[in-house]
Amino acid sequence: MPRLDVYHDVVKVALIKDGWTITHDPLTIEFEDLTVYADLGAEKIIAAQRCEQKIAVEIKVFRTPSPVTELERAIGQYYLYLTFIAKQEPDRALYLAIPERTYLNFFQRLSIQVFIKERRISFFVFNPEQEEIVKWITH
């Protein structure tokens, strides 16, 4: 089993506050001869549309001195999981969860914004102190 991120429980609470139901902790992703684990699986019923939205969440903390190296690792993991989820559960979207300080200090750089948009990486920003989601970015 994977090791829990420092903000694992914070992100769970933030998702629940945002109306999500945690369905998997962790979400097991199996494809062919490989098993990987996204941090969380969640779903939300959208009453107006009468449909169910499912997501997988991979929490990224960006605590090392090099946020670029952290991003490189996160993106590799993101695309690996995205490929396998598309085969296993094509109706489940994948999101990175990043702390608000990382979003403000690193993800606001023009170069990173261009990269994220061009690569169509979906993520949400959470405030660890308030245990709330402050922004969803869906591509």
DSSP file with accessible surface (Angstrom, degrees, kcal/mol):
  #  RESIDUE AA STRUCTURE BP1 BP2  ACC     N-H-->O    O-->H-N    N-H-->O    O-->H-N    TCO  KAPPA ALPHA  PHI   PSI    X-CA   Y-CA   Z-CA
    1    1 A M              0   0  167      0, 0.0     2,-0.0     0, 0.0    36,-0.0   0.000 360.0 360.0 360.0 148.3    0.0    0.0    0.0
    2    2 A P        -     0   0   49      0, 0.0     2,-0.3     0, 0.0    36,-0.0  -0.281 360.0-106.2 -73.3 157.5    1.2    3.5   -0.7
    3    3 A R        -     0   0  227      1,-0.1     2,-0.2    -2,-0.0     0, 0.0  -0.619  40.1-111.0 -80.0 140.4    2.4    5.9    2.0
    4    4 A L        -     0   0  103     -2,-0.3     2,-0.1     1,-0.1    -1,-0.1  -0.505  27.3-119.9 -76.2 139.5   -0.1    8.7    2.8
    5    5 A D    >   -     0   0   42     -2,-0.2     3,-2.1     1,-0.1     4,-0.3  -0.394  27.5-109.8 -71.0 156.2    0.8   12.3    1.9
    6    6 A V  T 3  S+     0   0   90      1,-0.3     3,-0.2     2,-0.1     4,-0.2   0.813 120.4  43.3 -59.0 -29.8    1.0   14.8    4.7
    7    7 A Y  T 3> S+     0   0   33      1,-0.2     4,-2.7     2,-0.1    -1,-0.3   0.220  79.3 113.8-101.3  15.9   -2.2   16.4    3.4
    8    8 A H  H <> S+     0   0    3     -3,-2.1     4,-2.1     1,-0.2    -1,-0.2   0.936  82.3  39.0 -53.6 -55.0   -4.1   13.2    2.8
    9    9 A D  H  > S+     0   0  102     -4,-0.3     4,-2.4    -3,-0.2    -1,-0.2   0.856 113.4  56.9 -67.9 -33.6   -6.8   13.8    5.6
   10   10 A V  H  > S+     0   0   21     -4,-0.2     4,-2.5     2,-0.2    -1,-0.2   0.930 108.3  46.7 -61.3 -46.0   -7.0   17.5    4.8
   11   11 A V  H  X S+     0   0    0     -4,-2.7     4,-2.7     2,-0.2     5,-0.2   0.907 109.8  54.1 -66.3 -38.6   -7.9   16.8    1.2
   12   12 A K  H  X S+     0   0   56     -4,-2.1     4,-2.4    -5,-0.3    -2,-0.2   0.950 111.1  45.2 -58.3 -48.6  -10.4   14.2    2.2
   13   13 A V  H  X S+     0   0   50     -4,-2.4     4,-2.8     1,-0.2    -2,-0.2   0.919 112.2  52.2 -61.6 -42.9  -12.2   16.7    4.5
   14   14 A A  H  X S+     0   0    1     -4,-2.5     4,-1.4     1,-0.2   119,-0.4   0.908 110.1  48.2 -62.2 -41.8  -12.0   19.4    1.8
   15   15 A L  H  <>S+     0   0    0     -4,-2.7     5,-2.6     2,-0.2    -1,-0.2   0.926 111.7  49.4 -64.1 -43.8  -13.6   17.0   -0.8
   16   16 A I  H ><5S+     0   0   97     -4,-2.4     3,-1.9     1,-0.2    -2,-0.2   0.934 109.5  51.6 -61.6 -44.2  -16.4   16.1    1.7
   17   17 A K  H 3<5S+     0   0  118     -4,-2.8    -1,-0.2     1,-0.3    -2,-0.2   0.819 106.4  56.3 -60.3 -30.5  -17.0   19.8    2.4
   18   18 A D  T 3<5S-     0   0   54     -4,-1.4    -1,-0.3    -5,-0.2    -2,-0.2   0.359 129.0 -96.7 -84.9   3.4  -17.3   20.3   -1.3
   19   19 A G  T < 5S+     0   0   44     -3,-1.9    26,-0.3     1,-0.3     2,-0.2   0.536  79.3 135.3  97.6   7.8  -20.1   17.7   -1.6
   20   20 A W      < -     0   0   11     -5,-2.6     2,-0.5    -6,-0.2    -1,-0.3  -0.602  47.2-140.0 -89.2 151.7  -18.0   14.7   -2.6
   21   21 A T  E     -A   43   0A  88     22,-2.9    22,-2.1    -2,-0.2     2,-0.6  -0.946  20.1-129.7-107.2 125.4  -18.4   11.2   -1.2
   22   22 A I  E     +A   42   0A  38     -2,-0.5    20,-0.3    20,-0.2     3,-0.1  -0.656  33.9 168.9 -76.0 120.9  -15.1    9.4   -0.7
   23   23 A T  E     +     0   0A  49     18,-2.2     2,-0.3    -2,-0.6    19,-0.2   0.657  63.0  29.5-106.2 -22.7  -15.5    6.0   -2.3
   24   24 A H  E     -A   41   0A  74     17,-1.7    17,-2.5     3,-0.1     3,-0.3  -0.995  58.2-157.9-143.8 135.7  -11.9    4.7   -2.3
   25   25 A D  S    S+     0   0   66      1,-0.8    15,-0.2    -2,-0.3     2,-0.1  -0.680 100.2   7.7-150.1  84.7   -9.0    5.4    0.1
   26   26 A P  S    S-     0   0   23      0, 0.0    -1,-0.8     0, 0.0     2,-0.7   0.582  92.0-135.3 -87.3 174.9   -6.8    4.6   -1.8
   27   27 A L  E     -F   38   0B   3     11,-2.2    11,-2.3    -3,-0.3     2,-0.4  -0.841  19.7-141.5 -93.2 116.1   -8.2    4.0   -5.3
   28   28 A T  E     -F   37   0B  52     -2,-0.7     2,-0.6     9,-0.2     9,-0.2  -0.690  15.0-166.8 -81.1 128.2   -6.6    0.9   -6.8
   29   29 A I  E     -F   36   0B   0      7,-3.1     7,-2.7    -2,-0.4     2,-0.5  -0.965   7.9-176.6-118.7 112.1   -5.9    1.1  -10.5
   30   30 A E  E     +F   35   0B 112     -2,-0.6     2,-0.4     5,-0.2     5,-0.2  -0.933   8.7 166.5-113.7 133.0   -5.1   -2.2  -12.1
   31   31 A F  E >   -F   34   0B  58      3,-2.7     3,-2.4    -2,-0.5     2,-0.1  -0.952  61.2 -50.6-146.9 124.8   -4.1   -2.5  -15.7
   32   32 A E  T 3  S-     0   0  163     -2,-0.4    -1,-0.0     1,-0.3     0, 0.0  -0.281 124.3 -13.7  51.4-113.5   -2.6   -5.6  -17.3
   33   33 A D  T 3  S+     0   0  158     -2,-0.1     2,-0.4    -3,-0.1    -1,-0.3   0.109 121.3  82.5-106.5  20.2    0.3   -6.6  -15.1
   34   34 A L  E <   -F   31   0B  74     -3,-2.4    -3,-2.7     2,-0.0     2,-0.4  -0.979  51.5-167.1-132.4 139.1    0.6   -3.4  -13.0
   35   35 A T  E     +F   30   0B  57     -2,-0.4     2,-0.3    -5,-0.2    -5,-0.2  -0.994  14.6 170.7-123.2 128.1   -1.2   -2.1  -10.0
   36   36 A V  E     -F   29   0B  19     -7,-2.7    -7,-3.1    -2,-0.4     2,-0.5  -0.861  22.8-133.6-128.9 166.9   -0.9    1.5   -8.9
   37   37 A Y  E     -F   28   0B  68     -2,-0.3     2,-0.3    -9,-0.2    -9,-0.2  -0.964   5.3-157.4-131.2 117.9   -2.8    3.5   -6.3
   38   38 A A  E     -F   27   0B   0    -11,-2.3   -11,-2.2    -2,-0.5    20,-0.2  -0.636  34.0-116.4 -81.0 152.1   -4.2    7.0   -6.6
   39   39 A D  S    S+     0   0    6     18,-0.5     2,-0.3    -2,-0.3    19,-0.2   0.896  85.7   3.6 -59.7 -43.4   -4.7    8.7   -3.2
   40   40 A L  E     - B   0  57A   0     17,-2.0    17,-2.9   -14,-0.2     2,-0.4  -0.987  51.5-154.6-145.0 152.9   -8.5    8.9   -3.3
   41   41 A G  E     +AB  24  56A   0    -17,-2.5   -18,-2.2    -2,-0.3   -17,-1.7  -0.974  27.5 169.0-121.5 140.9  -11.5    8.1   -5.3
   42   42 A A  E     -AB  22  55A   0     13,-2.4    13,-2.8    -2,-0.4     2,-0.3  -0.972  16.8-161.3-147.8 160.2  -14.7   10.2   -4.9
   43   43 A E  E     -AB  21  54A  51    -22,-2.1   -22,-2.9    -2,-0.3     2,-0.4  -0.982   0.8-163.6-143.3 157.8  -18.0   10.7   -6.5
   44   44 A K  E     - B   0  53A  54      9,-2.4     9,-2.9    -2,-0.3     2,-0.6  -0.997  17.3-136.2-142.3 132.9  -20.7   13.4   -6.5
   45   45 A I  E     - B   0  52A 110     -2,-0.4     2,-0.9   -26,-0.3     7,-0.2  -0.810  14.4-151.7 -89.5 125.6  -24.3   13.2   -7.6
   46   46 A I  E >>> - B   0  51A  44      5,-2.9     5,-1.4    -2,-0.6     4,-1.4  -0.857   8.6-166.0-100.1 101.8  -25.2   16.3   -9.6
   47   47 A A  T 345S+     0   0   80     -2,-0.9     3,-0.2     1,-0.2    -1,-0.2   0.876  81.9  55.2 -60.0 -43.2  -28.9   16.7   -8.9
   48   48 A A  T 345S+     0   0  103      1,-0.2    -1,-0.2     2,-0.1    -2,-0.0   0.857 120.6  31.8 -62.1 -33.6  -29.8   19.1  -11.7
   49   49 A Q  T <45S-     0   0  132     -3,-0.5    -1,-0.2     2,-0.2    -2,-0.2   0.524  99.7-136.0 -98.5 -10.2  -28.3   16.8  -14.3
   50   50 A R  T  <5 +     0   0  226     -4,-1.4     2,-0.3     1,-0.2    -3,-0.2   0.896  64.3 118.4  53.8  43.2  -29.2   13.6  -12.5
   51   51 A C  E   < -B   46   0A  52     -5,-1.4    -5,-2.9    -7,-0.0     2,-0.4  -0.896  63.1-119.5-133.7 167.4  -25.8   12.1  -13.2
   52   52 A E  E     -B   45   0A  87     -2,-0.3     2,-0.5    -7,-0.2    -7,-0.2  -0.898  17.3-157.4-111.1 134.2  -22.9   10.9  -11.2
   53   53 A Q  E     -B   44   0A  70     -9,-2.9    -9,-2.4    -2,-0.4     2,-0.4  -0.944  11.2-166.0-111.0 129.8  -19.4   12.5  -11.5
   54   54 A K  E     +Bc  43  92A  41     37,-0.7    39,-2.5    -2,-0.5     2,-0.3  -0.938   7.6 179.6-117.9 140.7  -16.4   10.3  -10.5
   55   55 A I  E     -Bc  42  93A   0    -13,-2.8   -13,-2.4    -2,-0.4     2,-0.4  -0.950  21.4-148.3-134.8 156.7  -12.9   11.5   -9.8
   56   56 A A  E     -Bc  41  94A   0     37,-2.7    39,-2.6    -2,-0.3     2,-0.4  -0.948  22.7-154.1-115.5 142.6   -9.5   10.1   -8.8
   57   57 A V  E     -Bc  40  95A   0    -17,-2.9   -17,-2.0    -2,-0.4     2,-0.5  -0.977  14.0-170.7-126.0 129.9   -7.3   12.3   -6.8
   58   58 A E  E     - c   0  96A   7     37,-2.4    39,-2.4    -2,-0.4     2,-0.4  -0.984  21.1-143.3-117.0 117.8   -3.5   12.3   -6.5
   59   59 A I  E     - c   0  97A   0     -2,-0.5     2,-0.4    37,-0.2    39,-0.2  -0.695  16.2-171.5 -86.2 130.2   -2.3   14.7   -3.8
   60   60 A K        -     0   0   27     37,-3.0    -2,-0.0    -2,-0.4    11,-0.0  -0.987  10.7-176.4-125.5 129.9    1.0   16.5   -4.5
   61   61 A V        -     0   0   16     -2,-0.4    -1,-0.1    37,-0.1    41,-0.1   0.786  18.5-151.5 -97.9 -33.1    2.7   18.5   -1.8
   62   62 A F        +     0   0   14      1,-0.1    -2,-0.0     8,-0.1     9,-0.0   0.973  41.1 146.4  56.7  59.2    5.7   20.2   -3.6
   63   63 A R        +     0   0  155      3,-0.1    -1,-0.1     4,-0.0    -3,-0.0   0.485  35.9  95.1-103.7  -5.7    7.9   20.3   -0.4
   64   64 A T  S    S-     0   0   59      2,-0.2     6,-0.1     1,-0.1     5,-0.0  -0.431  88.5-107.2 -82.8 165.4   11.3   19.8   -2.0
   65   65 A P  S    S+     0   0  137      0, 0.0    -1,-0.1     0, 0.0    -2,-0.0   0.718 108.5  61.5 -63.7 -19.7   13.6   22.7   -2.9
   66   66 A S     >  +     0   0   46      1,-0.2     4,-1.9     2,-0.1     5,-0.2  -0.821  56.0 178.7-114.4  98.0   12.9   22.1   -6.6
   67   67 A P  H  > S+     0   0   39      0, 0.0     4,-2.6     0, 0.0     5,-0.2   0.820  84.4  61.0 -65.6 -25.3    9.3   22.5   -7.6
   68   68 A V  H  > S+     0   0   68      2,-0.2     4,-2.6     1,-0.2     5,-0.2   0.938 104.9  46.9 -65.7 -45.1   10.2   21.7  -11.2
   69   69 A T  H  > S+     0   0   51      1,-0.2     4,-2.2     2,-0.2    -1,-0.2   0.919 112.4  50.8 -61.5 -41.9   11.5   18.3  -10.2
   70   70 A E  H  X S+     0   0   29     -4,-1.9     4,-2.7     1,-0.2    -2,-0.2   0.907 110.2  49.7 -61.1 -42.3    8.3   17.7   -8.2
   71   71 A L  H  X S+     0   0   14     -4,-2.6     4,-3.0     2,-0.2     5,-0.3   0.917 107.9  53.6 -63.8 -42.4    6.2   18.7  -11.2
   72   72 A E  H  X S+     0   0  127     -4,-2.6     4,-2.0     1,-0.2    -2,-0.2   0.929 112.9  43.6 -58.1 -45.0    8.1   16.4  -13.5
   73   73 A R  H  X S+     0   0  164     -4,-2.2     4,-2.3     2,-0.2    -1,-0.2   0.916 113.8  50.6 -65.5 -44.1    7.4   13.5  -11.1
   74   74 A A  H  X S+     0   0    1     -4,-2.7     4,-2.9     1,-0.2    -2,-0.2   0.907 110.3  49.4 -62.1 -41.1    3.8   14.5  -10.6
   75   75 A I  H  X S+     0   0   19     -4,-3.0     4,-2.6     2,-0.2     5,-0.3   0.905 109.3  51.5 -68.6 -39.7    3.2   14.7  -14.4
   76   76 A G  H  X S+     0   0   46     -4,-2.0     4,-2.0    -5,-0.3    -1,-0.2   0.944 114.3  43.7 -59.6 -46.6    4.7   11.3  -15.0
   77   77 A Q  H  X S+     0   0   47     -4,-2.3     4,-2.8     2,-0.2     5,-0.3   0.915 111.6  55.1 -64.1 -42.3    2.5    9.8  -12.3
   78   78 A Y  H  X S+     0   0    6     -4,-2.9     4,-2.8     1,-0.2    -2,-0.2   0.939 111.0  43.0 -57.7 -49.8   -0.5   11.8  -13.6
   79   79 A Y  H  X S+     0   0   72     -4,-2.6     4,-2.2     2,-0.2    -1,-0.2   0.859 112.5  53.1 -71.3 -32.2   -0.2   10.4  -17.2
   80   80 A L  H  X S+     0   0   70     -4,-2.0     4,-1.9    -5,-0.3    -2,-0.2   0.972 115.0  40.9 -62.3 -51.6    0.5    6.9  -16.0
   81   81 A Y  H  X S+     0   0   16     -4,-2.8     4,-3.1     1,-0.2     5,-0.3   0.901 113.0  54.8 -63.2 -42.5   -2.7    6.9  -13.9
   82   82 A L  H  X S+     0   0   58     -4,-2.8     4,-2.2    -5,-0.3    -1,-0.2   0.916 107.7  49.9 -59.7 -42.0   -4.7    8.7  -16.6
   83   83 A T  H  X S+     0   0   76     -4,-2.2     4,-1.1     1,-0.2    -1,-0.2   0.939 115.3  42.2 -61.9 -47.0   -3.8    6.1  -19.1
   84   84 A F  H  X S+     0   0   22     -4,-1.9     4,-2.2     1,-0.2     3,-0.2   0.891 113.0  52.1 -71.0 -39.4   -4.8    3.2  -16.9
   85   85 A I  H  X S+     0   0    2     -4,-3.1     4,-3.4     1,-0.2     7,-0.2   0.909 104.6  57.5 -63.4 -39.2   -8.0    4.9  -15.6
   86   86 A A  H  < S+     0   0   56     -4,-2.2    -1,-0.2    -5,-0.3    -2,-0.2   0.853 112.2  41.7 -60.2 -32.1   -9.1    5.5  -19.2
   87   87 A K  H  < S+     0   0  140     -4,-1.1    -1,-0.2    -3,-0.2    -2,-0.2   0.849 125.1  34.3 -80.9 -37.2   -8.9    1.8  -19.8
   88   88 A Q  H  < S+     0   0   76     -4,-2.2    -2,-0.2     1,-0.2    -3,-0.2   0.892 138.5   6.6 -87.1 -46.3  -10.5    0.7  -16.5
   89   89 A E    ><  +     0   0   35     -4,-3.4     3,-2.4    -5,-0.2    -1,-0.2  -0.660  62.0 179.7-141.3  79.8  -13.0    3.5  -15.8
   90   90 A P  T 3  S+     0   0  105      0, 0.0    -4,-0.1     0, 0.0    -1,-0.1   0.706  81.4  60.8 -62.0 -15.7  -13.3    5.9  -18.7
   91   91 A D  T 3  S+     0   0  100     -6,-0.1   -37,-0.7     2,-0.1     2,-0.5   0.439  85.9  92.6 -90.1   2.1  -16.0    7.9  -16.9
   92   92 A R  E <   -c   54   0A  12     -3,-2.4     2,-0.2    -7,-0.2   -37,-0.2  -0.844  65.7-149.3-100.4 126.2  -13.6    8.8  -14.0
   93   93 A A  E     -c   55   0A  40    -39,-2.5   -37,-2.7    -2,-0.5     2,-0.4  -0.647  10.1-134.4 -90.2 150.3  -11.6   12.0  -14.2
   94   94 A L  E     -c   56   0A   4     -2,-0.2     2,-0.4   -39,-0.2    28,-0.4  -0.902  23.4-178.5-109.3 133.6   -8.2   12.4  -12.7
   95   95 A Y  E     -c   57   0A   9    -39,-2.6   -37,-2.4    -2,-0.4     2,-0.4  -0.990  22.3-139.9-129.5 140.2   -7.2   15.5  -10.7
   96   96 A L  E     -cd  58 123A   0     26,-1.9    28,-2.6    -2,-0.4     2,-0.5  -0.756  20.0-145.4 -85.7 143.6   -4.0   16.5   -9.0
   97   97 A A  E     +cd  59 124A   0    -39,-2.4   -37,-3.0    -2,-0.4    28,-0.2  -0.965  22.8 179.2-110.2 123.3   -4.6   18.2   -5.6
   98   98 A I  E     - d   0 125A   0     26,-2.5    28,-2.2    -2,-0.5   -37,-0.1  -0.965  30.3-108.1-127.6 144.1   -2.1   20.9   -4.8
   99   99 A P  E  >  - d   0 126A   0      0, 0.0     4,-2.0     0, 0.0     3,-0.5  -0.316  30.9-116.4 -66.2 152.2   -1.8   23.2   -1.7
  100  100 A E  H  > S+     0   0   57     26,-2.2     4,-2.8     1,-0.2     5,-0.2   0.876 113.7  56.9 -58.7 -39.4   -2.8   26.9   -2.2
  101  101 A R  H  > S+     0   0   95      1,-0.2     4,-2.7     2,-0.2    -1,-0.2   0.892 107.2  49.3 -63.3 -35.9    0.8   28.1   -1.5
  102  102 A T  H  >>S+     0   0    8     -3,-0.5     4,-2.2     2,-0.2     5,-1.9   0.910 111.1  50.1 -67.0 -41.5    2.1   25.9   -4.3
  103  103 A Y  I  <>S+     0   0   33     -4,-2.0     5,-0.7     3,-0.2    -2,-0.2   0.944 116.4  40.8 -60.9 -47.2   -0.5   27.3   -6.6
  104  104 A L  I  <5S+     0   0   99     -4,-2.8    -2,-0.2     1,-0.2    -1,-0.2   0.886 123.3  37.7 -70.8 -38.6    0.3   30.9   -5.7
  105  105 A N  I  <5S+     0   0  122     -4,-2.7    -1,-0.2    -5,-0.2    -2,-0.2   0.676 136.6   7.5 -90.1 -19.7    4.1   30.5   -5.7
  106  106 A F  I ><5S+     0   0    7     -4,-2.2     3,-1.6    -5,-0.2     6,-0.3   0.659 120.7  55.2-129.3 -49.2    4.7   28.1   -8.6
  107  107 A F  I 3 <S+     0   0    5     -5,-1.9    -3,-0.2     1,-0.3    -4,-0.2   0.627  99.1  66.4 -71.8 -11.2    1.6   27.4  -10.7
  108  108 A Q  T 3 <S+     0   0   78     -5,-0.7    -1,-0.3    -6,-0.3     2,-0.1   0.579  74.1 111.7 -84.5  -8.9    1.0   31.1  -11.3
  109  109 A R  S <> S-     0   0  130     -3,-1.6     4,-2.7     1,-0.1     5,-0.2  -0.425  76.0-127.9 -63.1 138.5    4.2   31.3  -13.4
  110  110 A L  H  > S+     0   0  128      1,-0.2     4,-2.7     2,-0.2     5,-0.2   0.898 107.9  53.9 -56.2 -43.5    3.4   31.9  -17.0
  111  111 A S  H  > S+     0   0   81      1,-0.2     4,-2.2     2,-0.2    -1,-0.2   0.909 111.3  45.0 -60.3 -41.0    5.6   29.0  -18.1
  112  112 A I  H  > S+     0   0   16     -6,-0.3     4,-3.0     2,-0.2     5,-0.2   0.909 111.6  52.6 -71.9 -39.4    3.7   26.6  -15.8
  113  113 A Q  H  X S+     0   0   79     -4,-2.7     4,-2.4     2,-0.2     5,-0.2   0.925 110.5  47.8 -61.6 -43.2    0.3   27.9  -16.8
  114  114 A V  H  X S+     0   0   73     -4,-2.7     4,-2.8    -5,-0.2     5,-0.3   0.939 113.6  48.1 -61.8 -45.9    1.1   27.4  -20.5
  115  115 A F  H  X S+     0   0   71     -4,-2.2     4,-2.6    -5,-0.2    -2,-0.2   0.945 112.5  47.5 -60.2 -49.9    2.4   23.9  -19.7
  116  116 A I  H  X>S+     0   0    7     -4,-3.0     5,-2.1     1,-0.2     4,-0.5   0.915 115.7  45.1 -60.0 -44.0   -0.6   22.9  -17.7
  117  117 A K  H ><5S+     0   0  148     -4,-2.4     3,-0.7    -5,-0.2    -1,-0.2   0.933 114.7  47.2 -67.0 -45.1   -3.1   24.2  -20.3
  118  118 A E  H 3<5S+     0   0  130     -4,-2.8    -2,-0.2     1,-0.2    -1,-0.2   0.878 115.9  44.3 -65.7 -37.1   -1.2   22.7  -23.2
  119  119 A R  H 3<5S-     0   0  116     -4,-2.6    -1,-0.2    -5,-0.3    -2,-0.2   0.480 106.9-129.7 -85.7  -5.1   -0.9   19.3  -21.5
  120  120 A R  T <<5 +     0   0  169     -3,-0.7     2,-0.5    -4,-0.5    19,-0.2   0.910  41.0 173.9  58.2  49.6   -4.6   19.5  -20.3
  121  121 A I      < -     0   0    0     -5,-2.1     2,-0.4    -6,-0.1    -1,-0.2  -0.780  19.0-150.2 -93.2 123.6   -3.8   18.7  -16.7
  122  122 A S        +     0   0    9     -2,-0.5   -26,-1.9   -28,-0.4     2,-0.3  -0.758  28.5 151.2 -94.1 139.1   -6.7   19.0  -14.3
  123  123 A F  E     -dE  96 137A   7     14,-2.6    14,-3.2    -2,-0.4     2,-0.3  -0.968  31.6-138.1-154.9 166.3   -6.2   19.9  -10.7
  124  124 A F  E     -dE  97 136A   0    -28,-2.6   -26,-2.5    -2,-0.3     2,-0.4  -0.971  15.7-134.1-131.5 154.7   -7.7   21.5   -7.7
  125  125 A V  E     -dE  98 135A   0     10,-2.9     9,-2.8    -2,-0.3    10,-1.3  -0.889  22.6-167.9-106.6 132.6   -6.2   23.9   -5.2
  126  126 A F  E     -dE  99 133A   0    -28,-2.2   -26,-2.2    -2,-0.4     7,-0.2  -0.915  22.0-134.8-123.7 149.1   -6.9   23.3   -1.5
  127  127 A N  E  >> - E   0 132A  18      5,-3.3     5,-1.4    -2,-0.3     4,-1.2  -0.906  16.4-161.3 -97.6 111.5   -6.3   25.5    1.6
  128  128 A P  T  45S+     0   0   16      0, 0.0    -1,-0.1     0, 0.0     5,-0.0   0.839  86.7  52.0 -67.4 -31.3   -4.7   23.2    4.2
  129  129 A E  T  45S+     0   0  154      1,-0.2    -2,-0.0    -3,-0.1    -3,-0.0   0.904 120.3  32.6 -71.8 -40.7   -5.6   25.4    7.2
  130  130 A Q  T  45S-     0   0  110      2,-0.1    -1,-0.2  -116,-0.0     3,-0.1   0.499 100.9-133.0 -91.1  -7.7   -9.3   25.7    6.3
  131  131 A E  T  <5 +     0   0   70     -4,-1.2     2,-0.3     1,-0.2  -114,-0.2   0.922  62.7 127.9  52.5  51.7   -9.5   22.2    4.8
  132  132 A E  E   < -E  127   0A  83     -5,-1.4    -5,-3.3  -115,-0.1     2,-0.5  -0.967  65.3-118.0-137.2 151.7  -11.3   23.6    1.8
  133  133 A I  E     +E  126   0A  24   -119,-0.4    -7,-0.3    -2,-0.3     3,-0.1  -0.771  28.4 179.6 -86.4 128.1  -11.1   23.5   -2.0
  134  134 A V  E     +     0   0A  63     -9,-2.8     2,-0.3    -2,-0.5    -8,-0.2   0.642  61.9  12.8-105.2 -18.7  -10.5   27.0   -3.3
  135  135 A K  E     -E  125   0A  90    -10,-1.3   -10,-2.9     2,-0.0     2,-0.4  -0.949  53.8-153.7-162.6 136.4  -10.3   26.4   -7.0
  136  136 A W  E     -E  124   0A  78     -2,-0.3     2,-0.5   -12,-0.2   -12,-0.2  -0.951   9.7-169.2-109.4 131.4  -10.9   23.8   -9.6
  137  137 A I  E     -E  123   0A  31    -14,-3.2   -14,-2.6    -2,-0.4     2,-0.5  -0.969  10.9-179.3-120.9 111.3   -9.0   23.8  -12.9
  138  138 A T              0   0   89     -2,-0.5   -16,-0.1   -16,-0.2   -17,-0.1  -0.956 360.0 360.0-117.3 128.1  -10.4   21.4  -15.5
  139  139 A H              0   0   69     -2,-0.5   -17,-0.1   -19,-0.2    -2,-0.0  -0.889 360.0 360.0-118.4 360.0   -8.9   20.9  -18.9
